[in-house]
Amino acid sequence: MFVEIHLLQNFAPSNLNRDDTNSPKDCTFGGARRARISSQCFKRAIRQDAGFIDGVKGRVAQRTKLVHQPLIEALVTKGRGALEAAGRVKKAFEAVGFKWDDDKGRTSVLLFVAPDEIARWAEVIDAHWEALGAVVAPAPELVEGDKNAKKKTAKQEKQAKKDTVPPATIKALGDAMKATTVHAVDVALFGRMVAENTDMNVDAACQVAHAISTHAVQMEMDFFTAVDDLQPSAETGAGMMGVVEFNSACFYRYALVDVKQLAKSLGGDKALVRDAVVSFCEAAVKAIPSGKQNSFAARNPPDWVHIEVRDSGTPRSLVNAFAEPVRVTKAEGDLVGQSITKAQDYAGQLSAMLDDGAPRFVGTASTRSGADVVSLPALLRGLGSALTEGLA
């Protein structure tokens, strides 16, 4: 069983997702330049949405290189000294293959971890406190004239640190880090890939497409100045000046949730799976990226939300409805209305061509009237009921 959500969302002038030059992200599709918001941008907005967090009862993770901080705090509550705890946390991570940034005192890669994982790792470090406190033998002196001496020394230091940790401790740490049943819903939805410890990997149950505009766009610029309030009246000119790029676009958004994979990651907890999917879909509608909102206040909810639940068949993005960019004409209506019409027409064409069975559930919420249009709460209730029946 899988769930698909399609959205059309028309943003006023904004710069919600920037590239490395502070320009709004874009792409070419159907031979035309389109505005774009990355999938990662929307996923972060969803993860941080208060409604999503409440809907999954706070079972969310954090992405950080500073994982040692909550670990040290957990060990301090167990009566351990903060300085000693810091050393043992570093040694524990190095023992299971993680690289450690000694200059900044943190892991060299971002880790996506849940509070229960922190608690589990702290228990193992506390239980193996003495083993992790063994002194590391000094590295051999550099051999003069050996071009590879530094590399060899670094490798020997790494091995020496690992050799001082007993195999039983390494195994206990490794077992604690294995991703069997995931307790953070966002990790189960969006997955986790850790190259330095593949036992922590989690297959994503959710696929999120980059949002792209249904029409061609041109980037625009806002030239701004700032006044120095204490500047003498005799002096003229601004205190500073600059340029901000922006655009305005109606975005098509698409996401797919593999309910079977989500249930596997969440240990078969059917109620949590249902709540996770419903909360994700609600947050997908309500969560908006925060980029430059203080400058533009682009608080524009979607005008069209369409959800389908299928037991089988072919997942189907509707983005090709906009392979030919929408061109606004008075005869055919406004940009949003034309985009909705094109999406609905293409959805019907795809269903007729694929002919792979009726969905378990179909529902639409929209600002535009229609016989099949319901409110967002009614749409989410229908989704919840369909999931409950499908998971029974």
The 8 nearest C-alpha neighbors of each residue, nearest first, counted from 0:
[[1, 310, 309, 258, 311, 259, 257, 2],
 [0, 2, 257, 258, 309, 256, 308, 310],
 [1, 3, 308, 256, 255, 307, 309, 257],
 [4, 2, 255, 307, 306, 254, 256, 308],
 [3, 5, 306, 254, 305, 253, 255, 6],
 [6, 4, 253, 305, 252, 304, 306, 3],
 [5, 7, 304, 252, 303, 251, 8, 301],
 [8, 6, 251, 303, 301, 250, 302, 252],
 [7, 9, 301, 250, 249, 302, 6, 300],
 [249, 8, 10, 248, 250, 299, 7, 11],
 [11, 9, 248, 299, 247, 297, 249, 8],
 [10, 12, 247, 297, 13, 9, 248, 299],
 [13, 11, 247, 246, 245, 10, 295, 297],
 [14, 12, 245, 295, 246, 15, 297, 11],
 [13, 15, 245, 23, 16, 291, 290, 17],
 [14, 16, 290, 288, 13, 291, 289, 17],
 [15, 17, 36, 14, 23, 290, 24, 40],
 [18, 16, 23, 21, 22, 24, 14, 15],
 [17, 19, 21, 20, 22, 24, 23, 16],
 [18, 20, 21, 17, 22, 24, 23, 16],
 [19, 21, 22, 18, 17, 23, 24, 244],
 [22, 20, 17, 18, 19, 23, 244, 243],
 [21, 23, 17, 20, 18, 244, 24, 245],
 [24, 22, 17, 14, 16, 245, 18, 25],
 [25, 23, 35, 17, 18, 16, 22, 36],
 [24, 26, 34, 35, 33, 23, 32, 27],
 [25, 27, 33, 32, 35, 28, 34, 24],
 [26, 28, 32, 31, 33, 30, 29, 25],
 [29, 27, 30, 31, 32, 26, 33, 322],
 [28, 30, 322, 31, 323, 27, 324, 321],
 [29, 31, 28, 27, 32, 322, 323, 324],
 [32, 30, 27, 29, 28, 215, 33, 324],
 [31, 33, 27, 215, 26, 216, 28, 34],
 [34, 32, 215, 212, 26, 216, 25, 27],
 [33, 35, 25, 212, 211, 216, 24, 26],
 [36, 34, 211, 25, 24, 210, 33, 37],
 [37, 35, 210, 16, 209, 24, 211, 38],
 [38, 36, 209, 40, 39, 210, 35, 41],
 [37, 39, 209, 41, 40, 208, 207, 42],
 [40, 38, 42, 37, 41, 43, 209, 207],
 [41, 39, 37, 38, 43, 42, 44, 288],
 [40, 42, 44, 38, 43, 39, 45, 288],
 [43, 41, 39, 45, 44, 40, 46, 38],
 [42, 44, 46, 45, 40, 41, 39, 47],
 [43, 45, 41, 47, 42, 288, 46, 286],
 [46, 44, 42, 48, 43, 282, 47, 286],
 [47, 45, 43, 44, 48, 42, 185, 51],
 [48, 46, 44, 45, 43, 49, 52, 51],
 [47, 49, 45, 51, 50, 46, 286, 44],
 [48, 50, 52, 51, 53, 47, 46, 54],
 [51, 49, 53, 48, 52, 54, 282, 278],
 [50, 52, 54, 278, 48, 49, 53, 282],
 [51, 53, 57, 49, 54, 50, 55, 56],
 [54, 52, 56, 50, 51, 55, 57, 49],
 [53, 55, 51, 278, 52, 56, 50, 274],
 [54, 56, 53, 52, 57, 58, 275, 274],
 [57, 55, 53, 54, 58, 52, 59, 51],
 [56, 58, 52, 55, 59, 53, 54, 51],
 [59, 57, 183, 56, 55, 184, 182, 60],
 [60, 58, 183, 57, 185, 184, 113, 52],
 [59, 61, 113, 112, 183, 111, 185, 114],
 [62, 60, 111, 112, 63, 113, 59, 110],
 [61, 63, 111, 110, 109, 112, 60, 64],
 [64, 62, 109, 65, 110, 66, 61, 111],
 [63, 65, 109, 106, 66, 105, 108, 110],
 [66, 64, 63, 67, 105, 68, 106, 69],
 [65, 67, 68, 64, 69, 63, 70, 110],
 [66, 68, 70, 65, 69, 71, 88, 105],
 [67, 69, 71, 70, 66, 65, 72, 85],
 [70, 68, 72, 71, 67, 73, 66, 117],
 [71, 69, 67, 73, 68, 72, 121, 117],
 [70, 72, 74, 68, 73, 69, 84, 67],
 [73, 71, 69, 75, 70, 74, 68, 76],
 [74, 72, 70, 76, 71, 75, 69, 121],
 [73, 75, 77, 71, 76, 72, 79, 121],
 [74, 76, 79, 72, 78, 77, 73, 80],
 [77, 75, 73, 78, 74, 72, 79, 71],
 [78, 76, 74, 75, 79, 73, 125, 72],
 [79, 77, 75, 76, 80, 74, 73, 81],
 [78, 80, 75, 74, 77, 81, 84, 76],
 [81, 79, 83, 82, 75, 84, 78, 74],
 [80, 82, 84, 83, 75, 85, 71, 79],
 [83, 81, 85, 84, 80, 86, 71, 79],
 [82, 84, 86, 80, 85, 81, 87, 79],
 [83, 85, 81, 87, 82, 86, 71, 80],
 [86, 84, 82, 88, 83, 87, 71, 81],
 [87, 85, 83, 89, 84, 88, 90, 82],
 [86, 88, 90, 84, 89, 85, 131, 91],
 [89, 87, 91, 85, 90, 86, 84, 92],
 [90, 88, 86, 87, 92, 91, 93, 85],
 [89, 91, 87, 93, 88, 92, 94, 86],
 [92, 90, 88, 94, 93, 89, 87, 95],
 [93, 91, 97, 94, 89, 95, 90, 88],
 [92, 94, 97, 90, 96, 95, 91, 98],
 [93, 95, 161, 91, 92, 96, 90, 169],
 [96, 94, 93, 92, 97, 169, 173, 91],
 [95, 97, 93, 94, 195, 98, 92, 196],
 [98, 96, 93, 92, 195, 95, 99, 106],
 [99, 97, 107, 93, 106, 96, 100, 92],
 [98, 100, 106, 107, 101, 105, 97, 93],
 [99, 101, 107, 105, 102, 104, 103, 106],
 [102, 100, 104, 103, 99, 105, 106, 107],
 [103, 101, 100, 104, 105, 99, 107, 106],
 [102, 104, 101, 100, 105, 106, 99, 107],
 [103, 105, 101, 100, 102, 99, 106, 65],
 [106, 104, 100, 65, 103, 64, 99, 107],
 [105, 107, 99, 64, 108, 100, 98, 65],
 [106, 108, 100, 99, 98, 105, 64, 109],
 [109, 107, 106, 64, 110, 98, 63, 97],
 [108, 110, 64, 63, 62, 111, 107, 106],
 [109, 111, 63, 62, 112, 64, 108, 66],
 [112, 110, 62, 61, 60, 63, 109, 191],
 [113, 111, 60, 61, 110, 62, 116, 114],
 [112, 114, 60, 116, 115, 183, 59, 61],
 [115, 113, 117, 116, 118, 60, 112, 59],
 [116, 114, 118, 117, 113, 119, 182, 112],
 [117, 115, 119, 113, 118, 114, 120, 112],
 [116, 118, 114, 120, 115, 119, 70, 121],
 [117, 119, 115, 121, 116, 120, 122, 114],
 [120, 118, 116, 122, 121, 117, 115, 175],
 [121, 119, 117, 123, 122, 118, 175, 116],
 [120, 122, 118, 124, 119, 123, 70, 125],
 [123, 121, 125, 119, 120, 124, 126, 118],
 [122, 124, 126, 120, 125, 121, 127, 172],
 [125, 123, 121, 127, 126, 122, 128, 120],
 [124, 126, 128, 122, 123, 127, 121, 74],
 [125, 127, 123, 124, 128, 122, 129, 121],
 [128, 126, 124, 130, 125, 129, 123, 131],
 [127, 129, 125, 131, 130, 126, 124, 132],
 [130, 128, 132, 131, 127, 133, 126, 125],
 [129, 131, 127, 132, 128, 133, 164, 165],
 [130, 132, 128, 129, 87, 133, 164, 127],
 [131, 133, 129, 130, 128, 134, 87, 86],
 [134, 132, 131, 130, 163, 135, 129, 164],
 [135, 133, 132, 136, 163, 160, 131, 137],
 [134, 136, 160, 163, 137, 159, 133, 162],
 [135, 137, 134, 138, 159, 160, 163, 156],
 [138, 136, 135, 139, 156, 159, 140, 134],
 [137, 139, 156, 140, 136, 152, 155, 159],
 [140, 138, 137, 141, 152, 155, 156, 142],
 [141, 139, 142, 138, 152, 137, 148, 143],
 [142, 140, 148, 143, 139, 149, 152, 145],
 [141, 143, 145, 148, 144, 140, 139, 146],
 [142, 144, 145, 141, 148, 146, 140, 147],
 [143, 145, 146, 142, 148, 141, 147, 149],
 [144, 146, 148, 147, 143, 142, 141, 149],
 [147, 145, 148, 144, 149, 143, 150, 142],
 [148, 146, 150, 145, 149, 151, 152, 144],
 [147, 149, 151, 145, 150, 146, 141, 152],
 [150, 148, 152, 151, 147, 153, 141, 146],
 [151, 149, 153, 147, 152, 148, 154, 155],
 [152, 150, 148, 154, 149, 153, 155, 147],
 [151, 153, 155, 149, 154, 150, 148, 156],
 [154, 152, 156, 150, 155, 151, 149, 157],
 [153, 155, 151, 157, 152, 156, 150, 158],
 [156, 154, 152, 158, 157, 153, 159, 151],
 [155, 157, 159, 153, 154, 158, 138, 152],
 [158, 156, 154, 160, 155, 159, 153, 161],
 [157, 159, 161, 155, 160, 156, 162, 154],
 [160, 158, 156, 162, 161, 157, 155, 163],
 [161, 159, 157, 158, 163, 162, 135, 156],
 [160, 162, 94, 158, 159, 163, 164, 157],
 [161, 163, 159, 164, 160, 158, 165, 94],
 [162, 164, 161, 160, 133, 135, 159, 165],
 [163, 165, 162, 161, 131, 130, 166, 168],
 [166, 164, 168, 167, 163, 169, 130, 162],
 [167, 165, 169, 168, 170, 164, 162, 171],
 [166, 168, 170, 165, 169, 171, 164, 172],
 [169, 167, 171, 165, 170, 166, 172, 127],
 [168, 170, 166, 172, 171, 167, 173, 94],
 [171, 169, 173, 167, 168, 172, 174, 166],
 [172, 170, 168, 174, 173, 169, 167, 175],
 [171, 173, 175, 169, 170, 174, 168, 123],
 [172, 174, 170, 176, 175, 171, 169, 177],
 [173, 175, 171, 177, 176, 172, 170, 169],
 [176, 174, 172, 173, 177, 120, 171, 119],
 [175, 177, 173, 174, 199, 178, 172, 198],
 [178, 176, 198, 199, 174, 175, 179, 173],
 [177, 179, 199, 180, 198, 181, 176, 200],
 [178, 180, 177, 181, 264, 266, 199, 201],
 [181, 179, 266, 264, 265, 178, 182, 263],
 [182, 180, 265, 264, 183, 179, 178, 187],
 [181, 183, 184, 180, 265, 58, 113, 115],
 [184, 182, 59, 58, 186, 185, 60, 113],
 [183, 185, 187, 186, 59, 58, 188, 182],
 [184, 186, 188, 187, 183, 59, 189, 46],
 [187, 185, 190, 189, 183, 184, 188, 191],
 [188, 186, 184, 185, 190, 264, 189, 203],
 [189, 187, 204, 185, 205, 203, 186, 190],
 [188, 190, 203, 186, 205, 187, 185, 204],
 [203, 191, 189, 201, 202, 186, 187, 188],
 [190, 192, 201, 200, 186, 193, 111, 202],
 [191, 193, 200, 194, 201, 190, 197, 199],
 [194, 192, 196, 195, 197, 200, 199, 191],
 [193, 195, 196, 197, 192, 200, 199, 97],
 [196, 194, 193, 97, 96, 197, 98, 95],
 [197, 195, 198, 193, 194, 199, 96, 97],
 [196, 198, 199, 200, 193, 194, 195, 192],
 [199, 197, 177, 196, 200, 178, 176, 173],
 [198, 200, 178, 177, 197, 196, 176, 193],
 [199, 201, 192, 191, 197, 198, 193, 178],
 [200, 202, 191, 190, 203, 199, 192, 178],
 [203, 201, 190, 204, 200, 191, 187, 260],
 [190, 204, 202, 189, 188, 205, 187, 201],
 [203, 205, 188, 257, 261, 260, 256, 187],
 [206, 204, 256, 188, 203, 255, 189, 257],
 [205, 207, 255, 254, 256, 208, 204, 203],
 [208, 206, 254, 38, 253, 205, 255, 209],
 [209, 207, 253, 38, 254, 210, 252, 206],
 [208, 210, 38, 37, 36, 211, 207, 35],
 [209, 211, 252, 36, 35, 251, 250, 208],
 [212, 210, 35, 250, 34, 251, 33, 209],
 [211, 213, 250, 34, 249, 214, 33, 248],
 [212, 214, 321, 324, 250, 249, 325, 251],
 [215, 213, 324, 325, 212, 216, 33, 326],
 [214, 216, 33, 32, 31, 324, 212, 217],
 [217, 215, 33, 32, 34, 214, 218, 248],
 [216, 218, 219, 246, 215, 32, 33, 34],
 [217, 219, 246, 245, 216, 244, 220, 23],
 [220, 218, 245, 244, 246, 217, 221, 243],
 [219, 221, 244, 243, 245, 222, 242, 218],
 [220, 222, 243, 242, 223, 244, 219, 245],
 [223, 221, 242, 241, 220, 243, 224, 240],
 [224, 222, 241, 240, 242, 221, 225, 243],
 [223, 225, 240, 239, 237, 241, 226, 222],
 [224, 226, 239, 238, 237, 240, 227, 223],
 [225, 227, 238, 237, 228, 224, 239, 236],
 [226, 228, 238, 230, 229, 225, 237, 239],
 [229, 227, 230, 226, 231, 238, 225, 232],
 [230, 228, 227, 231, 232, 226, 238, 234],
 [229, 231, 227, 228, 232, 234, 238, 226],
 [232, 230, 233, 234, 229, 235, 228, 227],
 [233, 231, 234, 230, 235, 229, 228, 236],
 [232, 234, 231, 235, 230, 236, 229, 227],
 [233, 235, 232, 231, 230, 236, 237, 227],
 [236, 234, 233, 237, 232, 231, 230, 238],
 [235, 237, 238, 234, 226, 239, 227, 224],
 [238, 236, 226, 239, 225, 224, 227, 240],
 [237, 239, 227, 226, 225, 236, 240, 224],
 [240, 238, 237, 225, 224, 241, 226, 227],
 [239, 241, 224, 223, 225, 237, 238, 242],
 [242, 240, 223, 222, 224, 243, 239, 221],
 [241, 243, 222, 221, 223, 220, 244, 240],
 [244, 242, 221, 220, 245, 222, 241, 223],
 [245, 243, 220, 22, 219, 221, 242, 218],
 [246, 244, 14, 13, 219, 218, 220, 23],
 [245, 247, 12, 218, 13, 219, 248, 14],
 [246, 248, 12, 11, 10, 13, 245, 249],
 [249, 247, 10, 212, 9, 250, 246, 34],
 [9, 248, 250, 212, 8, 213, 10, 7],
 [251, 249, 212, 211, 8, 7, 210, 213],
 [250, 252, 7, 210, 211, 6, 212, 213],
 [253, 251, 210, 6, 5, 250, 7, 208],
 [252, 254, 5, 208, 4, 207, 316, 6],
 [255, 253, 207, 4, 206, 3, 208, 256],
 [254, 256, 3, 206, 205, 2, 207, 4],
 [257, 255, 205, 2, 1, 204, 258, 3],
 [258, 256, 1, 204, 260, 259, 205, 261],
 [259, 257, 261, 1, 260, 0, 256, 262],
 [260, 258, 262, 261, 257, 263, 0, 1],
 [259, 261, 263, 204, 262, 257, 258, 264],
 [262, 260, 258, 204, 264, 263, 259, 187],
 [261, 263, 267, 265, 259, 260, 264, 272],
 [264, 262, 260, 266, 261, 265, 267, 259],
 [263, 265, 261, 181, 262, 266, 180, 187],
 [266, 264, 262, 181, 263, 267, 180, 268],
 [267, 265, 180, 263, 264, 268, 262, 181],
 [266, 268, 262, 265, 269, 263, 264, 272],
 [269, 267, 271, 266, 270, 265, 272, 262],
 [270, 268, 272, 271, 267, 273, 390, 262],
 [269, 271, 273, 272, 268, 274, 387, 275],
 [270, 272, 274, 268, 273, 269, 275, 55],
 [273, 271, 269, 275, 270, 274, 262, 268],
 [272, 274, 270, 276, 275, 271, 386, 277],
 [273, 275, 271, 277, 272, 276, 278, 55],
 [274, 276, 272, 278, 273, 277, 55, 271],
 [277, 275, 279, 273, 278, 274, 280, 272],
 [276, 278, 280, 274, 279, 275, 281, 273],
 [279, 277, 281, 51, 275, 54, 276, 280],
 [278, 280, 276, 282, 277, 281, 275, 283],
 [281, 279, 283, 277, 282, 278, 276, 284],
 [280, 282, 278, 284, 283, 279, 277, 285],
 [281, 283, 285, 279, 286, 284, 45, 280],
 [284, 282, 280, 281, 285, 286, 279, 45],
 [285, 283, 282, 281, 286, 301, 280, 300],
 [284, 286, 282, 283, 281, 300, 287, 301],
 [287, 285, 282, 45, 44, 283, 48, 284],
 [286, 288, 44, 289, 285, 41, 298, 45],
 [289, 287, 44, 290, 15, 41, 40, 286],
 [288, 290, 292, 291, 15, 287, 44, 16],
 [289, 291, 15, 292, 288, 16, 14, 17],
 [292, 290, 294, 293, 14, 15, 289, 295],
 [291, 293, 296, 295, 294, 290, 289, 297],
 [294, 292, 291, 295, 296, 290, 289, 297],
 [293, 295, 292, 291, 296, 13, 297, 14],
 [294, 296, 292, 13, 297, 293, 291, 12],
 [297, 295, 292, 298, 293, 294, 13, 291],
 [298, 296, 295, 11, 299, 13, 10, 292],
 [297, 299, 296, 300, 287, 10, 11, 292],
 [298, 300, 10, 297, 301, 9, 8, 11],
 [301, 299, 8, 285, 302, 298, 284, 9],
 [302, 300, 8, 7, 303, 6, 284, 299],
 [301, 303, 366, 365, 8, 7, 300, 304],
 [302, 304, 365, 7, 301, 6, 364, 305],
 [305, 303, 6, 364, 363, 5, 365, 306],
 [304, 306, 363, 5, 4, 362, 6, 364],
 [307, 305, 4, 362, 3, 361, 5, 363],
 [306, 308, 361, 3, 360, 2, 309, 358],
 [307, 309, 2, 360, 359, 358, 1, 3],
 [310, 308, 358, 359, 311, 1, 0, 2],
 [309, 311, 0, 1, 359, 308, 358, 312],
 [312, 310, 309, 0, 313, 1, 356, 355],
 [311, 313, 355, 314, 356, 309, 310, 353],
 [312, 314, 315, 311, 355, 353, 309, 350],
 [315, 313, 312, 316, 3, 255, 1, 309],
 [316, 314, 313, 317, 349, 3, 346, 318],
 [315, 317, 318, 253, 314, 319, 5, 254],
 [318, 316, 319, 320, 342, 315, 346, 345],
 [317, 319, 320, 316, 321, 251, 322, 342],
 [320, 318, 322, 321, 317, 316, 345, 323],
 [319, 321, 318, 345, 342, 317, 322, 341],
 [320, 322, 323, 319, 324, 213, 318, 325],
 [323, 321, 29, 319, 320, 324, 28, 318],
 [322, 324, 321, 29, 325, 320, 214, 319],
 [325, 323, 214, 321, 213, 322, 215, 326],
 [324, 326, 214, 213, 327, 323, 321, 338],
 [327, 325, 324, 328, 214, 334, 215, 337],
 [326, 328, 334, 333, 325, 329, 332, 331],
 [329, 327, 330, 331, 332, 326, 333, 334],
 [328, 330, 332, 331, 327, 333, 334, 326],
 [329, 331, 328, 332, 327, 333, 337, 326],
 [332, 330, 328, 329, 337, 333, 327, 336],
 [331, 333, 329, 330, 336, 337, 328, 334],
 [332, 334, 336, 335, 327, 337, 331, 329],
 [335, 333, 337, 336, 327, 338, 332, 325],
 [336, 334, 338, 337, 333, 339, 249, 9],
 [335, 337, 339, 333, 338, 334, 332, 340],
 [336, 338, 340, 334, 339, 335, 333, 341],
 [339, 337, 335, 341, 336, 340, 334, 342],
 [340, 338, 342, 336, 337, 341, 343, 335],
 [339, 341, 337, 343, 338, 342, 344, 336],
 [340, 342, 338, 344, 339, 343, 320, 345],
 [343, 341, 339, 345, 340, 344, 320, 346],
 [344, 342, 346, 340, 345, 341, 339, 347],
 [343, 345, 341, 347, 346, 342, 340, 348],
 [344, 346, 348, 342, 347, 343, 320, 341],
 [347, 345, 343, 349, 348, 344, 342, 350],
 [348, 346, 350, 344, 345, 349, 351, 343],
 [347, 349, 345, 351, 346, 350, 352, 344],
 [350, 348, 352, 346, 351, 347, 353, 345],
 [349, 351, 347, 353, 352, 348, 354, 346],
 [352, 350, 348, 354, 349, 353, 347, 346],
 [351, 353, 349, 350, 354, 348, 347, 355],
 [352, 354, 350, 355, 351, 349, 313, 312],
 [355, 353, 351, 350, 352, 356, 349, 357],
 [356, 354, 312, 353, 357, 313, 350, 311],
 [355, 357, 354, 358, 312, 311, 350, 353],
 [356, 358, 359, 355, 309, 354, 360, 350],
 [359, 357, 309, 360, 308, 307, 356, 361],
 [358, 360, 309, 308, 357, 310, 385, 361],
 [361, 359, 308, 358, 307, 385, 362, 382],
 [362, 360, 307, 306, 358, 308, 359, 363],
 [363, 361, 306, 305, 378, 307, 360, 364],
 [362, 364, 305, 372, 304, 373, 306, 365],
 [365, 363, 373, 304, 372, 374, 375, 303],
 [364, 366, 303, 367, 302, 304, 372, 363],
 [365, 367, 302, 368, 303, 364, 301, 372],
 [368, 366, 365, 369, 302, 336, 303, 372],
 [369, 367, 366, 372, 365, 370, 371, 373],
 [368, 370, 372, 371, 367, 365, 373, 366],
 [369, 371, 372, 368, 373, 363, 367, 364],
 [370, 372, 369, 373, 363, 362, 364, 368],
 [373, 371, 364, 363, 369, 370, 365, 368],
 [374, 372, 364, 363, 377, 378, 375, 371],
 [375, 373, 377, 364, 376, 378, 372, 365],
 [374, 376, 378, 377, 364, 379, 373, 365],
 [377, 375, 379, 378, 374, 380, 373, 381],
 [378, 376, 380, 374, 375, 379, 373, 381],
 [377, 379, 375, 381, 376, 380, 362, 374],
 [380, 378, 382, 376, 381, 377, 383, 375],
 [381, 379, 383, 377, 382, 378, 376, 384],
 [380, 382, 378, 384, 379, 383, 377, 385],
 [381, 383, 379, 385, 380, 384, 386, 378],
 [384, 382, 380, 386, 381, 385, 379, 387],
 [383, 385, 387, 381, 386, 382, 380, 388],
 [386, 384, 382, 388, 383, 387, 389, 381],
 [387, 385, 389, 383, 388, 384, 390, 273],
 [386, 388, 384, 390, 385, 389, 391, 383],
 [389, 387, 385, 391, 386, 390, 384, 383],
 [388, 390, 386, 387, 391, 385, 0, 310],
 [389, 391, 387, 388, 386, 269, 273, 385],
 [390, 388, 389, 387, 269, 386, 385, 270]]
